């Protein structure tokens, strides 16, 4: 750490968690959880910023120290047994709650057997995705979307995966994070793509409603697009990612925040990847 940072900095110590973002007058405002502190980030853009990994990771569920983080913050035991880490989280159409084999049925009731949204978003180009209804618009902020549009409301996580899987033949379900961070994503009217998909899959949508019920698979035809602006002073020309496991100290000027990424003048870091890492965070004052 430089002498300037040591003299003119505040230091916060604790486990990292994913950044919290909320919209205020159209602009996303971020806070970084460091232990018990919520560190406001927007006002720190353009200032010196330091992240120093202390070499310890404690599982976000059981608190046990682990040499490696699994699924963004879990120890191997919790990763192997918790419903939140099951394979159906990544492939929701494979949800096995109805088969009686959910790892944690009560967790499944709260998180899977509840209303979900199927959406279109524009982070690095158009994509289709799903999220719980109570995660709107947090999910899109986490992805760095510049606009997003709900297109279905469905009764369960499994059904959201079934609908998403239907649209994957026409629309990607991936975000190119490097493109997203360069800030060169063209604006799109997602309503045009929604209408095209509705027309293209009209028979398939009808079949799903006949099988599961109209109330269980509801197209959303009158939703307003969400528009997002991010606190970025300068986008990187070349995207270089920091790895705290190899280089445990980052000291640089914070130039912007988008999705779950901090953008510095020397590289970028995905904060969510380092959930549960014990850190010292120093910020210029």
Residue pairs with C-beta under 8 A, 6 or more apart in sequence:
1 9
1 50
1 52
1 249
1 251
1 282
2 48
2 251
4 48
4 284
5 48
5 50
5 251
5 282
5 284
8 284
8 285
9 48
9 50
9 282
9 283
9 284
9 285
10 282
10 283
10 285
11 280
11 281
11 282
12 34
12 35
12 37
12 39
12 280
12 281
12 282
12 283
13 34
13 35
13 54
13 278
13 279
13 280
13 281
14 34
14 35
14 36
14 37
14 278
14 279
15 34
15 35
15 58
15 60
15 275
15 276
15 277
15 278
15 279
16 32
16 33
16 34
16 271
16 274
16 275
16 276
16 277
16 279
17 33
17 60
17 73
17 275
17 276
18 33
18 72
18 142
18 260
18 271
18 272
18 275
19 30
19 31
19 32
19 33
19 41
19 257
19 260
19 271
19 272
20 30
20 31
20 32
20 33
20 38
21 28
21 29
21 30
21 31
21 138
21 141
21 142
22 28
22 29
22 141
23 29
23 137
23 141
23 228
26 227
26 228
26 229
27 42
27 229
27 230
27 231
28 141
28 228
28 229
28 230
28 231
28 257
29 40
29 42
29 231
30 40
30 41
30 42
30 231
30 257
31 38
31 39
31 40
31 41
32 38
32 39
32 41
32 271
32 281
33 39
34 279
34 281
39 281
39 283
41 231
41 254
41 257
41 262
42 231
42 257
44 254
44 283
44 284
45 231
45 232
45 233
45 254
45 255
45 256
45 257
46 233
46 253
46 254
46 255
47 253
47 254
47 283
47 284
48 251
48 252
48 253
48 254
48 282
48 283
48 284
49 250
49 251
49 252
49 253
49 254
49 262
49 264
49 281
49 282
49 283
49 284
50 249
50 250
50 251
50 280
50 281
50 282
50 283
51 244
51 249
51 250
51 251
51 269
51 279
51 280
51 281
52 248
52 249
52 250
52 279
52 280
52 281
52 282
53 244
53 245
53 248
53 249
53 274
53 277
53 278
53 279
54 277
54 278
54 279
54 280
55 248
55 278
56 65
56 277
56 278
57 65
57 66
57 67
57 68
57 69
57 73
57 276
57 277
57 278
58 64
58 65
58 66
58 276
58 278
59 65
59 66
59 73
59 74
59 75
59 78
59 276
60 73
60 74
60 275
60 276
61 74
61 75
61 78
61 82
62 75
62 77
62 78
64 75
64 77
66 74
66 75
66 76
68 76
69 274
69 275
69 276
69 277
70 76
70 78
70 79
70 85
71 79
71 84
71 85
72 272
72 273
72 275
72 276
73 275
73 276
74 82
74 85
74 276
78 85
79 85
81 103
82 103
82 104
82 107
83 102
83 103
83 104
83 107
83 108
83 111
84 107
84 111
86 102
86 103
87 94
88 94
88 95
88 96
88 158
91 161
92 112
92 130
92 157
92 158
92 160
92 161
92 164
93 158
93 161
93 162
93 164
93 165
94 158
94 161
95 108
95 112
95 156
95 157
95 158
95 161
96 102
97 105
97 108
97 112
97 113
97 156
97 158
98 158
102 108
102 112
111 132
111 157
112 156
112 157
112 158
113 156
113 157
114 132
114 133
114 156
114 157
115 132
115 133
115 153
115 154
115 155
116 130
116 131
116 132
116 133
116 153
116 154
116 155
116 156
116 157
116 159
116 160
117 130
117 131
117 132
117 133
117 136
117 150
117 152
117 153
117 154
117 160
117 220
118 128
118 129
118 130
118 150
118 151
118 152
118 153
118 154
118 160
118 163
118 164
118 167
119 128
119 129
119 130
119 131
119 139
119 140
119 148
119 149
119 150
119 151
120 126
120 127
120 128
120 148
120 149
120 151
120 171
120 190
120 193
120 194
121 127
121 129
121 140
121 143
121 145
121 147
121 148
121 149
121 190
122 145
122 146
122 147
122 148
122 185
122 187
122 188
122 190
123 143
123 144
123 145
123 146
123 175
123 176
123 180
123 185
123 259
124 175
124 176
124 177
124 178
124 179
124 180
124 185
125 172
125 176
125 179
125 185
125 188
126 171
126 172
126 188
126 190
126 193
127 171
127 172
127 173
127 174
127 175
128 164
128 167
128 168
128 171
128 172
128 173
129 139
129 143
129 164
129 173
130 157
130 160
130 161
130 163
130 164
131 138
131 139
132 157
133 153
136 150
137 148
137 226
137 228
140 148
140 226
140 228
141 228
141 259
142 259
142 260
142 272
143 175
143 180
143 259
144 175
144 177
144 180
144 181
144 230
144 258
144 259
144 260
144 261
145 226
145 228
146 185
146 187
146 227
146 228
146 229
147 187
147 188
147 190
147 225
147 226
147 227
147 228
148 190
148 225
148 226
148 228
149 190
149 191
149 194
149 223
149 225
149 226
150 220
150 223
151 194
151 197
151 198
151 219
151 220
151 223
152 160
152 163
152 217
152 218
152 219
152 220
153 218
153 220
154 160
154 163
154 216
154 217
154 218
155 212
155 213
155 215
155 216
155 217
156 216
159 208
159 212
159 216
159 217
162 208
163 208
163 217
164 173
166 201
166 204
166 205
166 208
167 197
167 201
170 197
170 200
170 201
171 193
171 197
177 239
177 259
177 261
177 270
178 239
179 185
180 258
180 259
181 235
181 236
181 239
181 258
181 259
181 261
181 263
181 268
182 235
182 236
182 237
182 239
183 232
183 235
183 258
184 235
189 225
190 225
191 225
198 205
198 219
198 221
205 217
205 219
208 217
209 216
209 217
230 256
230 257
230 258
231 256
231 257
232 255
232 256
232 257
232 258
232 263
233 255
233 256
234 255
234 256
234 263
234 265
235 255
235 256
235 263
236 255
236 263
236 267
236 268
239 268
240 266
240 267
240 268
241 267
241 268
241 269
241 270
242 250
242 264
242 267
242 268
242 269
244 250
244 269
244 274
244 277
250 264
250 266
250 267
250 269
252 264
252 265
252 266
252 267
253 264
253 265
254 262
254 263
254 264
255 263
255 264
255 265
256 263
257 263
260 270
260 271
260 272
261 268
261 269
261 270
261 271
262 268
262 269
262 271
